[in-house]
Amino acid sequence: MSGIKQLAGQTLWYGVSSIAARFINYLLTPYLTYKFLDWQYGEMSVVYAFIPFMNVIYTYGMETAFFRFANKADKKSVYNSTSISLIISTVILSFVLILLQRPLSLLLQINQHPEYLSMAAAIIGLDALTTIPFAKLRQDGRPIKFAATKVGGILINILCVYFFLSVCPKLAKDPNSWVQVWFNKDWAVGYVLLANLIQNIATFLLLFRQFLGFEWKFDSRLWKEMMIYGLPLIVAGFAGMINETFDRIMLEWWAPVKTVRAAKAEVGIYSACYKLSILITLAVQAFRMGAEPFFFKQSTGDNAPKVYARVMKFFVITLCGMFLLVMLYLDLWKHFIRNEKMWVGLKVVPVLLLANMFLGIYYSLSIWYKLSNKTLSGAWITLIGAIITLGINYFFIPLFSYMACAWATFACYGSMMVISYVWGQKEYKVPYAWKKLIAYIVTSVLLYGLHSLLLQIVPSTVFYYVSATLILGAFILFILKIERKEFERLPLIGKYLRSSVA
C-alpha cells in the first residue's frame, strides 16, 4: 500500500500542474467561448489539433525511453544522449516546419494566417527542449520544482491571454496608445498562440539550469538502443493523436455544411463540449504523469503485478465517480461554456466521458508492453484504434457531423482497451479484478440513466440536484461497502472507516 500512497502523491503533484499546463485551453474555455465566435473557437481548435501531432514527431518516444533506460543504464549518459539528440532534431524540424507553413496552412484551412504555423513551430520546439528536463525532475522525485514550473507557466499564459484579448482592445481605442502601433483586433487566435509562446519561453527559462545540466558527450550505442525502443512509440503516438485530436481536422473537412466558416463552427461546438470531459481527462493525464515512472520502479519488485492490479481498481473507481459527477450535474457544468449556442453539442458529453475512461484504462494496461520492451505491440494497438477512428469519421461525419466524432472516439478507445487487456494477459499476466471493474462502470452508467429517467417524470430544477446528490452519495456508499477492506488501509479515509466499525 505504501507504493500506492507514493503514486497518489506523485499523481497529485505531477498531474494537477501538468494537466493545467498541457490543457491550458481547458482552463480558459469559459473565457475563450465568451470572447470568440463559434467559428473562431473552431479555428483555434484546429491549430491546437495540429500541435500534438508535431509534438509526437519532435520527441519521437525519447521521454518514455529516458524513463526506461535511466533505470538500467548510466543515468548521466542517458540524460546527455537524449538531450543532445532532442536539441539537434528540434532545430532541424522547426526549420522544415517553417518552410512548409504555407502548404500546411492550406491543408488546415487557415491560409489567411500562415504565420500561425511559425508560432506553432516555436511553441512545439520549446516544448521538445523542456521534455527531458521535466522528465528528469520526475525521475529524481522533485514534484515541487516540477509543479512550481508548470504553475508559473500557467499563470503567465492566463495573464497574457487576458491582456491580449481584454486589456489591449480597450487601450487600442485611444489613438495615442502604444498598443495602437501593433494591435490587430482581428488576430484573436494569433494572440492565444502568442500567449502560449510566451508561456513556453518562460518555462524554458525556469528550467534553464536543468536544460544546461547535460554534457556534450554522446553515447551512440546507447542512443541506438533508445531509438529502437522509442521509435515504435512514434507510430503509437502519431496514431494516438489521430484518435485524440485529428477528428477536429476531419470534421472541418467533411462536416455536412456549406461553408468553411460553418465547418469551423461545428468544430468549435464539438471542441467546447469535449472540454466537459475535463475531469476524466485530467485524471487520466495526472495518472499518466505519476504512473509511468512509478510502474517502472515497481517492476523490479516481487509483488509488482498485484500492485498494478490494485492501482487499476482505485483508478477505475475514481473514473466512475468522475463520470457521475459530470453527468449528474451536467446542467451546472454546461455553464463552463459561456456561449449558449454551443450547448447544442452537449449530447456528445456522456459518450466522450466513457471514451476517455476507456483511454485511461488502456494507459494503465499498457505497462505490459513497456516493461517487456515490446513497444511495437503498443504501436499496433494504437494503429488499430487510428484505423477505427479514420473509418468511422470518414463514413459518418458527412451524415452525423460531430456525433460521429464522439462515437468514433468511443469505439476507438474501447477497442484499444480490450485488445491491450487480452494481449497483455498473455505476455505479462496481471490479476486485474476485471469482472468487478466492469460492474463498477456499468453501475455508474445505469445510475446516470436512472437520473435521466427520473427527470423525465419530475422535470424540476430542485429535484434535479437533489436526485443527483442522492444518486452520487449512493454510489459512494456502495463502493465503500464493497471495497471496505481496501479503503481501510488508506492513510486518511481508512481511520474513519475503522472507527465506524468499532
N, C-alpha and C positions, 0 to 999 in steps of 0.2 A: 504493500500500500504506500510505502514511502516513495516508490518510484512514481506512482500516480500523483501523489502530492507535489512532487517535483515538476512533473509535466503540467499539472494545473497551474502552478506558479509561473512557469515559463510561458505557458499559453496566455496567461493574463497579461504579463509584461510585453511579450513579443507581439501577441495577437492584437490587443487593443490599439497599440501605437502603429503597428504595421498596417492594419486594416485601414485605419483612418488616413494613412498616407497614400496607400495604393488606390483606395477607393475614395479619394478626396471629393470627387464629384458627387458621391453619395451624400456626404455631409452638406454639400452645397445645393442639393436638389431642390429644397423648398425655395431657396433664394433664386436659383437659376430658372426654375419653372415659372417664377413670378416675373423675372426680368426679361426672359426670352419668349418669343412666339414659338408655337409648337414646331415649325419648320426649322427655326434657328437651333432649338434644342436638339432636333434630329441631325442637323449638320454637325454640331459639336459631337454628338454620339458616334457619328460615322468616323470622325477623326480619331476619337478615343477607342474605336473598334480596331483601327489600323495599328495603333501604337503597340498593343500587346503582341501582335504578330512579329513586329520587328524586335521587340524585347526578347523573344524566343531565339531569334537568329543572332542577335548581339551577344547573348550569354551562352548559347549552344551547350547547355547542360553543365556548365562549369560549377555552378553553385552546388548542385547535388554531388557532383564528382569531388568537390572540395570536402564536403562532409564525409564522404565515403573514404577518401584516401587520407584524410587527416587522422583517421583512427587506425591506419595500417601502415603509414609511411612517415617520413620525417615531416613534421608539421611546417617547419620553416621552408623546406624545399617545395612543399605543396603550395604554400602561400606565394612564394616567389614566382613559381612557374605559372600559376593561374593568373596572377596579377599582370605579369608581362604579356601573356597571351591575350588577355582581355584589352589591355591598352592598345596593342598593335591592331587587333581586329576592329576595335571601336573606331579608330581613326580611319581605317580603310572603308568600313561600312558606312560611316557618316558621309564621307566624300561621295560614295556611289549614290546614296540616297538623295543627296542634294542635287547631283547631276540629273537624276531621274524624276525630279519633283514635278515637272510639267506633265509627262505622260501619266504619272501616278495620280495627279490631281484630276485628270480627265477620267481615269478609271473610277475614282471615288466621287465624281461629280461635284468637285469643289474647285473647278478650273478657274473660277473668278478669284480664288485666293491660293495660288500655288505656294505662296510664302508660308502657309500653314505647315507644309511638309518640311520646310527648312527648320522651323521651330520645333517640329516633332523630332527631327533628327538630333537636334541639340538636347532635347529632353531625354530621348532614348539613350543617347551616348552617355550622358551624365548618370542615368540610371545604371547602365552597364558598369561604369567605372566605380560605382559605390557598392556593387553587388558583393564583391569579395570582402571589402572592409566590414560590411554589415554581417556577412556570413561568419567572419572571424569573431565578431562580438558575440554572436550566438554560440559559436563553438567554444569560446572561452568562458561562457556563462556570465556575460555582462549585460543583463537585461536593462538595467537602469540607464546606462550610456546609450544603449540601443533605443530605448523608449524616448529618452530626452531628445535625441537627434531627430527621431521621427516626428515627435510632437512639435519641436521647434519648426520643422519644415511645414507642418500642417498650419500652424498659426500664421506663418509668413504667407502661405498660399491664400488663406481666407482673407487676410488683411489686404493683400494685393487685388484679389478679385473684387472685393468691396470698393477699394479705391478706384479701380478702373471703371467699374460698372455703375457706381453710385456717386462717388465724390467728383470724378472728372467731368461727367456731364453737367453738373451744377457749376463747376469752375469755368467750363468752356463757354458758358453763357456770357461771361464778361469778356469783351473783345480785347481787353488789355491783359488778360490772364496768361501766364506762361504755358498753361495747358493748351491754349488755342493753337500753339505752334505745331503740335504733333497729334493731338487727339482727334480721332475719327469715330463718330457715334455709330457708324455702320460696320465697324470692325469688331463686333461684340465677341464672336468666337475667338478671334485673334487675341483678345485681351485675357481670355481664360487660359489660352495656351501660354501667353506671356507670363501670367501669374505662376503657372506650373513650372515654367523655365526658371523663374526667379527662385522658386522653392528648391528646385534641384541644384541650382548654383549654391544656395545657402547650405543645403545638406552636404554637398561636396566639400565645402569649406569647413563645416563642422567635423567632417571625417578626414580632413586633410592629413592629420597626423597618422591615422591608421593607413591611409592610402599610401603615404611615403614609408610605411613600415616594412616594405619589401626590399630585397637586394636584387641587383641585376645579375642574378645567377639562374640561368635557365637549364633545367634538367630535362633534356629532350626525351629520354627514355620514360621518365615518369609522365611527361606530358602526353606521350603517345598512349600510354595505358589509360590515362584520364580521358583522352579523346575517344578511345574505343568504348569506354564505359559511358561517356556523356553524349556522344553523337546520336545514339538511338533516342535519347531524350529530346533531341531537336524535333524528330519526327513526332514523338509523343506530344511535345509542347506545341508544335505547329498545328497538329490535328486537334489538340485541346483548345487552341484559340479559335479554330473553326467551330468547335462545339460551343464555346463560351461567348464569342463576340461577332463572328462572321455573319450571323443571322441578321444583324443590323444592316450590313452592306448588301446582303441578298434582298432584304426587304426593300431597300432603296431602289434596287434594280427591278424587282418583279412585283411590287405592290400593285393591286388592282385599281390604280388611279390614273388620271390622265396627264398630270404634270409632274415635273421633278420636285417642285416645291410641295405638292400634295404628298408625294412619296416620302419626303423628308419629314413631313408632319406625322405620317404613320410611324416612322422610325422614332420620332420624338415621343409619341404616345406610348409606344412599346417600351422604350428605354426608361421613361419615367416610372411606369408601372412595374417594370423589372426591379426598380430600386426598392420596392416594398417587400422584396425577399431579402432585405438588408440584414435582418437578424441572423438568418441561417447562413447567408453569405459571409457575414463577419465571423460567425462561429467556425465555419469551415476554414476560412483563411487563418484565423487565430490558431486553430488546431494544427494546421499545416506548419505554421511557423514554429510552434513549440514541439510538435511531434517528430519532425524529421531528425533533428539531432538527438532527441530522446530515444527514438527507436533504434538508431544506430548504436548508441551507447549501451542500450539494454540487450542488444543482440548477442553479447558475449556471456550473458547470464544463463543459468540452467532453467529458470522459470520464465524465460522471455515469451514463449507462446501464450502462457497463462496471463502474463501482464498485458499483452496485446489484446487478448480476448476481453479482459476486464475494462481496458481503456475503451474498446469498441462499445461495450454495453453502456458505460456512462455517457459516451458521446452520442449514441442514438437516443438515449433518454433526453438528453439536453436538446437535441434537434427536434424531437417530437413536442417538447414543451414550447419551443420557439415557434413551431408551426401553429400550434393552438393560440399562442399569444398574439400572433399576427392575424390569423383568420377570425378568431372570435372577436377581435377588436378592430376589424378592418375599417369599420365606419369612422373610427378615430384616426387610424394610420393613414387613411387616404388624404388627410389634410397635410400630410408630408409633401404632397404635390399641390402647389399653390394655384396652378392653372386648372380650373374645374373642367375645362373642355377635355382634358386628358383622362378624366375619371372614366370615360367610356371604355378604357382598356383594362379596368380592374379585374375583369373576368380571367385574365391570364395569371393572376397572383397565386391562387392555390396550386395550379399546375407547375408554376415555376418554383414555388416553395418545395414541393415534393421532388422536383428535378434536382434542386440544389442539395436536398437531403441525400439523394442517391449519390450525388457527386462527392459529398463529404464522406459517405461510407466507402466509396471507391478509393478515395485518397488513403483512408485508414487500411483498406485491404491491400493497397499497392505495395506495402512494405515487403511482401514476399519476393517480388522480382528485383527490388533494390538490394535486399540482403543477399540474394543468391546470384547477384551480378547478371541477371537476365533482363536487363533494361530493354532489350529488343522486344521482349514479350509485352512490356508496357506500351511500347510504340505500336505494336499490332492491335492491342485492345483499343487504344485511343484512336487509331486509324479506322477501326470498325465503327466506332462512335461517330467519327467525322463523316464517313460514308452515309450512315443513317441520317445525320443532320442535313447533309447536302441533298440527299434523295428526297426526304420529306419536304424540305423547304422548296426545292425546285418544282415539285409537282403540285404543292398545295398552297404556297404563298399567293399565286395568281388567283386562287379561289377563296382563301380564308384570311389573307393578309397576316397580321401578327399573331393570330391564334395558331396558325401553322407553325410559326417560330416557337411558340410556347410548347406545343405538343412534340415538336422535333427535339427540343431540349430534354423533355421528359423521357422520350423513347431512347435518346442517345445515352443519357447518364444511367438510366435504368439498365440498359443492355450492358454497358461497361461494368456496372456493379456486379451483375450476375456472372458475366464471363470471368471477371477477375476472381470472384469467390470460388467458382468451380475449378478454374485453372490453378489458382493459388493453393487450394487444399491438396492438390496432387503434388505440388512442388515443395511447399512449406506448410505443413498442417498446423493450424491454429484452432483451438477448441472454442470457436465462436458459438454462443447460445443463439443460433440463428432463428429457431422457432419462436423463442421469446422476443427477439428483436422484431421479427415480422409482426408479431401480435401487438407490440407497442405502436408500430407505425399504423397498422390497420385500426387500432383503437383510437388513435388521435384523429384519423380521417373520419371515422364513424361519429366521433363526438362533434366534429365540425359539421357533419351532415345533420346530426340531431339538432344542433343550434340553428341551422338554416331552416329546418322543418318547423321548429317552434316559432320562428319569426314569421313564417307564413300564416300560422294560426293566430299569433298575437303580435301584430305589427305595431309595437310600441317602443319608443326610444328607451324608456326606463327599463322595460322588460329586456330589451336588447343587452344592456350592460349587466343587469342582474343575472340573467341566464348565462351570459358569457363568463362571469366571475364564478358562478356556482359550478359550471362545467369544468373550468380550468382548475378550480380547487379540488373537484372530484378526481380529476386525472392525477394531480399531485399526490393526493391521499392514496390512490390506487397504486402508484409507483412506490411510494414509501412502504406500503404494506407488503408488496411483492418482493421488494429489494431491501427489506429492513436490515438484514444482516450486513449487507454491503454498506449501507448508509451509516450504520452504527460504527463502522470502522473509520469513517471520515473525521477529521480533526474538529470541525465546528459543529455541524449538524448532528454528529454522532452522539455527543454528550447529552443533547436534548432528547434524542430518541431513547437512549439508555435510561435516562431519568424518568421518562414517561412509562417505561416498562416497570421500573422499580415502584 
